[in-house]
Amino acid sequence: MPTFDFHCRHCGKEFSSFVSLADKDKVTCPQCEAGDVRQVFSGCNIIARRNTKSKTKGNSAGAGKNCKSCMG
């Protein structure tokens, strides 16, 4: 089930809730139990994985040899 962020228009509390897409409109505030909540859109988390089996070091464009972020 996805996690959605909400803001209560009644008391101002911001909270997250695990809820199905079908039940997203039925969420109530955990603090004041009001049903007047709106979904807050936030950034998503992306996890980048690095290929540790690569035999080449640096990038193919030949960036500077002292670039620590490009060296494996």
Backbone as JSON, one array per atom type, in Angstrom:
{
  "sequence": "MPTFDFHCRHCGKEFSSFVSLADKDKVTCPQCEAGDVRQVFSGCNIIARRNTKSKTKGNSAGAGKNCKSCMG",
  "N": [[0.84, -1.17, 0.0], [0.52, 2.23, -0.76], [2.13, 5.17, 0.69], [0.74, 8.15, 1.74], [0.91, 11.7, 2.1], [-0.72, 14.02, 4.19], [-2.64, 16.99, 5.0], [-4.38, 18.48, 7.57], [-7.13, 20.51, 7.34], [-8.61, 21.51, 9.37], [-7.28, 21.43, 11.96], [-4.62, 21.79, 11.28], [-2.63, 19.86, 11.38], [-0.01, 17.91, 9.98], [0.39, 14.8, 8.45], [1.25, 11.35, 7.74], [-0.06, 8.56, 5.96], [-0.71, 5.1, 5.5], [-2.5, 3.97, 2.96], [-4.95, 2.63, 0.75], [-5.48, 3.35, -2.76], [-8.19, 3.46, -3.33], [-9.31, 4.12, -0.88], [-8.34, 6.58, -0.24], [-9.77, 8.99, -0.16], [-11.19, 8.78, 2.15], [-9.77, 9.33, 4.42], [-9.13, 10.42, 7.73], [-8.19, 12.95, 10.1], [-5.67, 12.13, 12.44], [-5.39, 13.51, 14.8], [-7.53, 15.38, 15.39], [-9.65, 14.1, 14.3], [-11.11, 15.05, 12.16], [-12.62, 15.1, 8.91], [-11.79, 16.76, 6.95], [-9.37, 16.85, 5.16], [-6.5, 17.32, 3.1], [-4.55, 16.08, 0.4], [-1.04, 16.2, 0.44], [1.5, 16.88, -1.75], [4.66, 15.52, -2.09], [8.24, 15.25, -2.59], [9.77, 12.4, -4.17], [11.49, 9.46, -3.07], [14.5, 8.31, -4.33], [16.6, 5.67, -4.96], [19.82, 5.27, -5.9], [21.76, 2.9, -7.48], [25.04, 1.7, -7.59], [27.15, 0.32, -9.99], [29.27, -2.0, -9.01], [30.91, -3.81, -10.17], [32.2, -2.9, -12.36], [35.0, -2.56, -14.51], [36.25, -0.34, -15.42], [37.53, 2.9, -14.67], [36.49, 6.13, -13.75], [34.81, 8.41, -16.06], [33.56, 7.95, -19.44], [34.05, 10.17, -20.94], [36.44, 11.2, -20.29], [37.01, 12.82, -18.03], [38.58, 14.99, -15.6], [41.5, 13.61, -13.99], [41.61, 13.71, -11.27], [39.12, 13.63, -10.19], [37.19, 12.67, -7.64], [34.59, 11.73, -7.37], [34.13, 10.39, -9.71], [35.84, 8.28, -9.8], [36.27, 4.79, -9.32]],
  "CA": [[0.0, 0.0, 0.0], [1.33, 3.46, -0.8], [2.07, 6.14, 1.77], [0.36, 9.48, 1.29], [1.04, 12.77, 3.09], [-1.95, 14.8, 4.26], [-2.7, 18.18, 5.84], [-5.74, 18.69, 8.09], [-7.55, 21.9, 7.22], [-9.28, 21.91, 10.61], [-6.33, 21.71, 13.05], [-3.31, 22.12, 10.73], [-1.67, 18.77, 11.54], [0.46, 17.2, 8.8], [0.61, 13.4, 8.81], [1.35, 10.37, 6.67], [-0.95, 7.44, 6.17], [-0.69, 3.98, 4.56], [-3.9, 3.82, 2.57], [-5.12, 2.23, -0.65], [-5.97, 4.42, -3.63], [-9.64, 3.5, -3.23], [-9.71, 4.69, 0.41], [-7.61, 7.84, -0.03], [-10.72, 10.07, 0.13], [-11.85, 8.5, 3.43], [-8.8, 9.55, 5.5], [-9.45, 11.44, 8.73], [-7.05, 13.44, 10.87], [-5.46, 11.34, 13.66], [-5.38, 14.38, 15.98], [-8.86, 15.92, 15.69], [-10.59, 13.19, 13.64], [-11.89, 15.73, 11.12], [-12.48, 14.52, 7.58], [-11.41, 17.83, 6.03], [-7.93, 16.75, 4.93], [-6.1, 17.36, 1.69], [-3.28, 15.4, 0.14], [0.12, 17.06, 0.22], [2.43, 16.21, -2.64], [6.05, 15.72, -1.7], [9.21, 14.6, -3.46], [9.88, 10.96, -4.0], [12.82, 8.95, -2.74], [15.1, 7.49, -5.37], [17.85, 5.05, -4.52], [20.68, 4.97, -7.04], [22.69, 1.8, -7.19], [26.27, 1.82, -8.34], [27.67, -0.94, -10.49], [30.58, -2.18, -8.38], [31.69, -4.79, -10.92], [32.8, -2.25, -13.52], [36.46, -2.6, -14.51], [36.78, 0.95, -15.83], [37.48, 3.96, -13.66], [36.21, 7.43, -14.36], [33.76, 8.35, -17.07], [34.06, 7.73, -20.79], [34.38, 11.46, -21.55], [37.8, 11.55, -19.92], [37.03, 13.92, -17.09], [39.85, 15.14, -14.89], [41.97, 12.42, -13.31], [41.5, 13.9, -9.82], [37.71, 13.68, -9.82], [36.94, 11.57, -6.72], [33.25, 11.17, -7.55], [34.11, 9.56, -10.92], [36.74, 7.16, -9.64], [35.67, 3.63, -8.66]],
  "C": [[0.89, 1.24, 0.0], [1.14, 4.33, 0.44], [1.73, 7.5, 1.18], [0.54, 10.46, 2.44], [-0.21, 13.64, 3.01], [-1.77, 16.0, 5.17], [-4.15, 18.37, 6.26], [-6.06, 20.18, 8.01], [-8.2, 22.42, 8.5], [-8.27, 22.3, 11.7], [-4.91, 22.02, 12.56], [-2.26, 21.02, 10.83], [-1.31, 18.18, 10.17], [0.81, 15.79, 9.23], [0.7, 12.54, 7.56], [0.44, 9.2, 7.0], [-0.74, 6.39, 5.09], [-2.14, 3.71, 4.19], [-3.97, 3.43, 1.09], [-5.65, 3.42, -1.46], [-7.48, 4.57, -3.51], [-10.11, 4.19, -1.95], [-9.05, 6.03, 0.71], [-8.54, 8.99, 0.35], [-11.43, 9.89, 1.47], [-10.95, 8.75, 4.64], [-9.3, 10.65, 6.43], [-8.19, 11.79, 9.51], [-6.88, 12.6, 12.15], [-5.51, 12.19, 14.93], [-6.79, 14.84, 16.35], [-9.99, 15.11, 15.08], [-11.5, 13.86, 12.62], [-11.63, 15.06, 9.77], [-12.04, 15.52, 6.54], [-9.89, 17.84, 5.87], [-7.66, 16.83, 3.43], [-4.75, 16.68, 1.55], [-2.2, 16.43, -0.15], [1.09, 16.28, -0.66], [3.85, 16.56, -2.25], [6.95, 15.0, -2.7], [9.26, 13.11, -3.21], [11.33, 10.59, -3.67], [13.31, 8.05, -3.85], [16.42, 6.96, -4.84], [18.64, 4.68, -5.76], [21.66, 3.88, -6.64], [23.89, 1.94, -8.12], [26.74, 0.44, -8.76], [29.09, -1.1, -9.96], [31.45, -3.17, -9.13], [32.35, -4.19, -12.15], [34.32, -2.25, -13.41], [37.07, -1.27, -14.93], [36.65, 1.94, -14.69], [37.25, 5.27, -14.38], [35.11, 7.3, -15.38], [34.37, 8.26, -18.45], [34.45, 9.03, -21.48], [35.78, 11.91, -21.18], [37.86, 12.76, -19.01], [38.36, 13.94, -16.35], [40.23, 13.93, -14.07], [41.8, 12.52, -11.8], [40.05, 13.95, -9.33], [37.37, 12.47, -8.96], [35.55, 10.94, -6.93], [33.17, 10.27, -8.78], [34.98, 8.32, -10.78], [36.07, 6.03, -8.9], [36.54, 3.2, -7.58]]
}
